[in-house]
Amino acid sequence: MENDKKEIVTFGEVMLRMSTPGFAKFSQVDNLNMDYGGGEANVAISLAYMGMNAIHVTRFPNNYVGRAAAQFLRHHWVNTSQIIYGDNELGLYFLETGAVHRSSKVVYNRENSSFSKIRPDMIDWEEILKGKDWFHWTGITPAISEGVAASCLKAIEAANKLNVKVSADITYRKSLWQYGKKPQEVMPELVAGCDVIMASAYDLADIFDYPLNHDPETDFPNAAAKLMEDYPRIQRVAYKTRDSLNASHNRISAHIWDGKQLISTDNYDITHIVDRVGTGDAFAAGLIYGLLHYKTDEEAINFAAAACALKHTIEGDANMVDFDDVEKLVKGDKSGGIVR
């Protein structure tokens, strides 16, 4: 497919990722691997690898670590011209990768990060979003601080004014909401300005108090239909399902609701997971790419599911595969044969 260099803007925190080598436990190691990651930045990197012009907006500490984080994004073809700098702390998280019946473990340390201290007046969203095709955020971002939530709302309002499509992966993480506001107070106003939402029926139940029958066949389309009724701007609601046989073997599929019908993909049987972190971001990037480049929702959701499946084979937070890799899997080539 000919790529016409669509331009996407993402907004969110980038953290320093400190992970144990291989599948070692924290108690076994005397060194950690250093990398960078964050939901929206992962989406930007993934789309950059697929040939899009991706611009990430964030705030880094004004020191060597902050500059190194920006360099990491540039190394992966992400435009860092809109990054702002200030204060001294970069958020970080520690990862112990599980295997088979042992779960992975994540410990966050992101309080008082430079990003958490963003204020709406620090960013000229209309200038950044002018002429762009898409803006993406996640539910993690407005959970970090009141200033970040206000900045996210300002970005969405600017995107709406400029006719820029807006998507959100509204992942609900209760432990992040520590600044005195509940997601039920913040998220509705943000979601109202979105064109595409990525969320499970459980996310929608947690945030919007939609009822659940605990029936996989009906819960998602019912919740998606209710969301689109409550927020008429939304045109698509999508999510991925995961059947975790164990930490090393998962089955995934994906689904999209257009207001009238549910379209679902086949399952991908992922038997040897390399790194599960960032797979939701890979799905989001694949969906954004698919909706921008394909004519049908079926093609778009199939592309998103394949991108998500491939991320399970990539170390690190971001899905560093290109369009040809994803398209090959979409077309049914699961051989993993050597390409010469």
Phi, psi and omega in degrees: 000136178287126181265122184262023172057054173299152182246126180238143175244133176239154183221121178172171182283142170248129182246158170280125180259122178246110187237149177289146178296138177058233181245025182289152174276159178306320184288350183264346193247156172240014174208156180231146176278138182254132179210181178230150179191159178179144191311303184289324176296324176299320177297316180298315180298314181301315180291327175297320178294335178273001174102005179273159173273107185251129180242122179253132178251126179201184175227126180246156174296148182273069180206186183298323181292317178298319179293324178295321178296319177296320178297323177301314179296317179298322179302331181255030169069019176269135178287122183250017186292341182257009176287138176248158186233145176172157183062193195231356188242134173258131175299150178215160173217153181250134184235128170246114186278124179278174178207144179051251185265003178259123184286153170288154180230138180232133176236124183261148171219087186230008177292142177065021177291160177303321181295321183296343183260013176298141172241152182303328183284358180278344189232129176267088187293324181296322178292318181293318187272352181302124177079004182272165184261333189204146172233135183229138175219169177232164180293346177291323188297307180290352177280346189284315180196164180294322179295321178294316179300317179295323178293321178296317178298319179297322178295315180297317179297320178293319179298316178299317180297324184264007180061037175266129179298144181235132174234155178214134168263100192269049175309130181258117176235100187305323186293341183278338187277088187238006187256016174102352178250144175266151179302330179295339178272335189254315191294322183305317181294326178288315182295329181301337181263013185258148175263329182226130178240138173246117183192148174274170176299328180289321175300315182293325177292319181294317186275319187248003177061034176284143183288151177237138173259359183057040177241108183303335183284331188240336186301312183293308180299326178294315180292320179296318179297320179294320179298316181291330175291319182285330184231086191298341180292332184293129181251336181217142172231129185225157174200166175245148174251149181226124173255105184268099175291321170195186185293342182256347187225111178233157169239132181232154172212174183220158188215148177219137179247127183253011182101343181231324184216157176257127177248128183236151179264170170289166176281146166253124180265105185257103192268343182220082184289128176272314181201116182275338183299134177088003182291327175294324177292324176296320176298314180300315180297318179297322179292316178300313179301314183297317181291331179279336190241342182253159184274335184238154176295327179299316178296319182295315183287328175295321178295318180297317180296319180293320178298317178298315180300317182293328180301331179298346181259001187247127174288148180096178185283326192258154182269092186269060175238154182260178183302317182299322178299314183291314181300322179300317179290320177303322182282359172104001179277099180252016187290329185068020181293154180295134176261119183244000000 
